[in-house]
Amino acid sequence: MSAVSNKAPIAAAVKPVKLPTSAVVVDAMVVARRNLIRIARTPELLVFATVQPVVFVLLFRYVFGGSIKVPGTNYVDYLIPGIIVQTVVFGATSTAVGLSQDMSKGIIDRFRSLPMARSAVLAGRTIADLVRNIFVVGLMIGVGTAVGFRFHNGFVPAVAAVLVALMLGYCLSWVFALIGLSVPDPESAQLAGFLPIFPLVFASSVFTSIKSMPGWLQAFAKVQPITRAANTVRALTQGGAITRDLLWTIAFGCGSSGVTSRNSRTLG
């Protein structure tokens, strides 16, 4: 006589609920607010983010600036747009460190257990870093004005220059978000972030004209994205040819953020 099976029927797999766009936005804003509150409660994070670019401004303006000659313009007007680009690029690396810290402390796992959009964790982090970059860029413009920098191309191009820099920083935050989720600890995230950024920043037109570099280095510096971005911001603030560098900067920012945001969905 065959035994009758008393096994309970297997429950059907629950399909993930697709949240409306408004819910995704609200979740991202909540996470961004949490990260901004964390910055407010640990002000040394903001202090370190602002001290470094101020030091670079003073160092290159008053220590190295006298020996750096840029034809056709005052060096301080050449320097500050590059410092703005450097500031948002270095600031983007903090996205990797912050997410890696949240991963190591189990905070990301707690977010995953909540009824919220998965993308809100990364979107909220990058939005918070964008707000921080707005503050730091404003500070750099103020410090630059104090040491002699001036906008020579009108108000609208000046606003466009700031927006281009912030766009670049926001897009790079998504790149570093993927790095932060891929490495095992915050120390590795910091190293993985700064290792590629340092040569890109210093082998560019951020601090000096690439014409002063060796020929083999010029070939690289002309086409790399930091040079394109620095040239774009500089042309918007001081005047000059802009179309090619602007299009390259927008394409790089949108392309890199699009690819990394798609890949980070499997990790975030």
C-alpha positions in Angstrom: 0.0 0.0 0.0 1.5 3.3 -1.1 2.1 6.0 1.5 0.2 9.2 1.1 2.4 12.2 0.9 1.6 14.9 3.5 4.1 17.4 2.1 2.7 20.9 1.9 2.5 22.4 -1.6 5.5 24.5 -2.5 4.6 28.2 -2.4 4.9 30.0 -5.7 7.8 32.3 -6.1 7.0 35.9 -5.1 7.6 38.3 -7.9 9.4 41.5 -7.0 7.1 44.4 -6.8 8.0 47.2 -9.2 7.9 50.5 -7.2 6.5 53.7 -8.9 9.1 56.3 -9.8 7.9 58.6 -7.0 8.6 55.9 -4.4 12.1 55.4 -5.8 12.8 59.1 -5.7 11.5 59.4 -2.1 13.7 56.4 -1.0 16.7 58.0 -2.6 16.1 61.3 -0.9 15.8 59.5 2.5 19.1 57.8 2.0 20.7 61.0 0.8 19.4 62.8 3.9 20.9 60.1 6.1 24.3 60.5 4.5 24.1 64.3 4.8 23.2 64.1 8.5 26.2 61.8 8.9 28.4 64.5 7.4 26.9 67.1 9.7 27.5 64.9 12.7 31.1 64.2 11.7 32.3 67.6 10.5 35.9 66.4 10.0 34.6 64.7 6.8 33.7 68.1 5.4 36.8 69.7 6.8 39.1 67.3 5.1 37.1 67.6 1.8 37.7 71.4 1.9 41.2 71.7 3.3 42.9 69.8 0.5 41.7 71.9 -2.4 42.4 75.1 -0.5 45.9 73.9 0.1 46.3 73.2 -3.6 45.1 76.7 -4.5 47.5 78.4 -2.1 50.4 76.1 -3.0 50.1 76.6 -6.8 49.1 80.3 -6.5 51.9 81.5 -4.3 54.6 78.8 -4.2 54.7 77.2 -7.7 52.7 79.8 -9.6 55.6 82.2 -10.1 57.5 79.6 -12.1 54.6 78.3 -14.2 54.0 80.4 -17.3 50.8 79.9 -19.3 50.8 82.0 -22.5 47.8 84.3 -23.1 46.3 84.3 -19.6 46.9 85.1 -16.0 48.0 81.9 -14.2 45.3 82.3 -11.4 42.6 82.4 -14.0 44.1 79.3 -15.6 44.5 77.5 -12.2 41.1 77.8 -10.5 39.0 76.1 -13.2 41.5 73.2 -13.0 41.2 73.2 -9.2 37.4 73.0 -9.5 37.7 69.9 -11.7 40.3 68.4 -9.4 38.0 69.0 -6.4 35.0 67.2 -7.9 37.1 64.3 -9.1 38.8 63.8 -5.8 35.5 64.2 -4.1 34.0 61.4 -6.1 36.4 59.0 -4.6 34.7 59.4 -1.2 31.7 57.6 -2.7 33.7 54.5 -2.9 35.0 54.8 0.7 31.6 55.7 2.1 29.8 52.7 0.5 32.6 50.4 1.5 32.3 51.5 5.1 28.5 50.9 5.0 29.1 47.5 3.5 31.6 46.5 6.2 29.3 47.7 9.0 26.3 45.8 7.6 24.3 48.9 6.8 23.8 48.0 3.1 22.4 44.6 4.2 19.9 46.3 6.5 18.8 48.5 3.6 18.3 45.4 1.5 16.0 43.9 4.1 13.7 47.0 4.0 10.8 47.5 1.6 12.6 50.1 -0.4 14.0 50.5 -3.9 17.4 48.8 -4.3 18.7 51.6 -6.4 18.0 54.1 -3.6 21.1 53.1 -1.7 23.4 54.1 -4.5 21.4 57.0 -5.8 21.1 58.5 -2.3 24.8 58.2 -1.7 25.7 59.9 -5.0 23.1 62.7 -4.4 24.6 63.4 -1.0 28.1 63.6 -2.5 26.7 65.9 -5.2 25.4 68.3 -2.4 28.8 68.2 -0.7 30.4 69.0 -4.1 28.1 72.0 -4.5 29.4 73.4 -1.2 33.0 72.6 -1.9 32.9 74.1 -5.4 31.3 77.3 -4.0 34.1 77.5 -1.5 36.7 77.1 -4.2 35.2 79.9 -6.2 35.3 82.1 -3.1 38.9 81.2 -2.3 39.8 81.7 -5.9 38.2 85.1 -6.0 40.2 86.1 -2.8 43.5 85.2 -4.5 42.7 87.0 -7.8 40.5 84.7 -9.9 37.8 86.4 -12.1 35.2 85.2 -14.5 35.8 86.8 -17.9 33.1 85.2 -20.0 29.9 86.3 -18.5 27.4 85.0 -15.9 25.7 82.3 -18.0 28.9 80.6 -19.1 30.1 80.8 -15.5 27.0 79.0 -14.3 27.5 76.5 -17.1 31.1 75.9 -16.0 29.9 75.0 -12.5 27.2 72.7 -13.8 29.6 70.9 -16.1 32.0 70.3 -13.1 29.2 69.1 -10.9 27.9 66.8 -13.7 31.4 65.3 -14.0 31.7 64.7 -10.3 28.2 63.2 -10.1 28.9 60.8 -13.0 32.2 59.8 -11.5 30.5 59.1 -8.2 28.7 56.2 -9.9 32.0 54.9 -11.1 33.4 54.9 -7.6 30.2 53.5 -6.2 30.8 50.4 -8.2 34.4 50.3 -6.9 33.2 50.7 -3.3 30.9 47.8 -3.6 33.5 45.6 -5.3 36.4 45.8 -2.8 36.5 44.1 0.6 37.2 47.1 3.0 37.4 50.9 3.1 41.2 50.9 2.9 41.1 49.1 -0.4 38.4 51.4 -1.6 40.5 54.4 -0.9 43.5 52.9 -2.6 41.5 51.7 -5.6 39.9 55.2 -5.9 43.1 57.3 -5.7 45.4 55.0 -7.7 43.9 55.8 -11.1 42.9 59.4 -10.3 46.3 60.8 -9.3 48.0 60.2 -12.6 44.9 61.4 -14.5 44.8 64.7 -12.6 48.5 65.5 -12.6 49.1 64.3 -16.2 46.5 66.8 -17.5 45.9 70.5 -18.0 44.6 71.0 -14.5 47.7 72.8 -13.2 49.7 73.7 -16.3 49.6 73.7 -20.1 50.2 70.2 -21.5 52.6 71.9 -24.1 55.2 71.9 -21.3 55.1 68.1 -21.1 57.2 65.6 -23.0 55.8 64.6 -26.4 54.9 61.1 -25.4 53.0 62.4 -22.3 51.3 65.1 -24.4 49.7 62.4 -26.6 48.1 60.9 -23.5 47.2 64.2 -21.8 45.4 65.6 -24.8 42.8 62.9 -25.0 42.3 61.9 -21.4 39.0 62.9 -19.7 40.4 65.2 -17.0 42.1 67.4 -19.5 38.9 67.6 -21.6 36.9 68.6 -18.5 39.4 71.1 -17.3 39.6 72.7 -20.8 35.8 72.9 -20.9 35.4 74.6 -17.5 38.3 76.9 -18.4 36.8 77.9 -21.7 33.5 78.6 -20.1 35.0 80.9 -17.4 37.6 82.6 -19.6 36.4 82.3 -23.1 37.7 80.2 -26.0 36.9 77.1 -28.1 34.7 74.7 -26.3 32.5 72.5 -28.5 34.8 69.5 -28.8 35.9 69.4 -25.2 32.4 69.9 -23.9 31.0 67.1 -26.0 33.8 64.8 -24.9 33.1 65.6 -21.3 29.4 65.0 -21.5 29.9 61.8 -23.5 32.4 60.5 -20.9 30.3 61.4 -17.9 27.0 60.0 -19.3 28.7 56.9 -20.7 30.7 56.0 -17.6 27.8 56.6 -15.2 25.4 54.6 -17.4 27.7 51.6 -17.7 28.6 51.5 -14.0 25.1 52.1 -12.7 23.9 49.2 -14.7 26.6 46.9 -13.5 26.2 48.1 -9.8 22.6 46.9 -9.7 23.9 43.3 -9.3 26.0 44.5 -6.3 24.0 47.2 -4.6 
